[in-house]
């Protein structure tokens, strides 16, 4: 179907790699020209060898799932005749240590939708989110349990 690329670059600079005193800061470059600062999470690699201001892989994973779900949800609601004014999701990934393997076992999506015009009823809203989940390429690619929590 298609290929999707990202260029990830890191350089040791003046740091002592062998002494484990090197920065984990790096950058992600994408084909459209966007450059995103990346780093290990300060929860994984302590400061100053990581950067709290950069995006860590775990955050990017959660954001990727949330973004994919949102894009499908917007398309499906438009097709169903509803008009979305805004969409906000404070998504949360839950990391666990399962038999010595650390992974994000659950990602909870917390979509908050503002409608312009009539909103779908609760059953239709749940069906739209379910369909968005089923269509999401990222959710279809992972073993993580992706849950949509409607409040």
Residue pairs with C-beta under 8 A, 6 or more apart in sequence:
5 30
5 31
6 28
6 29
6 30
7 28
7 29
7 30
8 26
8 27
8 28
8 29
8 38
9 26
9 27
9 29
10 24
10 25
10 26
10 27
12 22
13 22
13 23
15 21
15 22
15 23
16 22
20 49
21 49
22 49
23 39
23 48
23 49
23 50
23 51
24 39
24 40
24 45
24 49
24 50
24 51
25 37
25 38
25 39
25 50
25 51
25 54
26 37
26 38
26 39
27 35
27 36
27 37
27 38
28 35
28 36
28 37
28 38
28 55
29 35
29 36
30 36
36 54
36 55
37 51
37 53
37 54
37 55
38 54
38 55
38 56
38 57
38 60
39 45
39 50
39 51
39 52
39 54
39 55
39 56
40 49
40 50
40 56
40 57
41 50
41 56
41 57
41 58
41 59
42 50
42 51
42 52
44 50
44 56
50 56
55 63
58 93
58 95
58 104
59 93
61 93
61 104
61 107
62 91
62 92
62 93
62 104
62 107
63 91
64 138
65 91
65 107
65 109
65 136
65 138
65 139
65 142
65 144
65 146
66 89
66 91
66 107
66 109
68 136
68 137
68 138
68 139
69 89
69 109
69 111
69 129
69 132
69 133
69 136
69 139
69 146
69 148
70 87
70 89
70 111
70 132
72 131
72 132
72 133
72 135
72 136
73 87
73 111
73 128
73 129
73 132
74 84
74 87
76 128
76 131
76 132
76 135
77 83
77 84
77 120
77 128
78 84
80 120
80 124
80 128
82 115
82 117
82 118
82 119
82 120
83 115
83 116
83 117
84 113
84 114
84 115
84 116
85 114
85 115
85 116
86 113
86 114
87 111
87 112
87 113
87 114
88 111
88 112
89 109
89 110
89 111
89 112
90 110
90 112
91 107
91 108
91 109
91 110
92 107
92 108
92 110
93 104
93 106
93 107
93 144
94 104
94 105
94 106
94 107
94 108
95 102
95 103
95 104
95 105
96 102
96 103
96 104
96 105
98 105
103 144
104 144
105 144
105 145
106 144
106 145
106 146
106 147
107 144
107 145
107 146
107 147
108 147
108 148
108 149
109 146
109 147
109 148
109 149
110 149
110 151
111 129
111 148
111 150
112 151
113 119
113 125
119 125
120 128
122 150
125 150
126 150
129 148
129 150
130 148
133 139
133 146
133 148
134 140
136 146
139 146
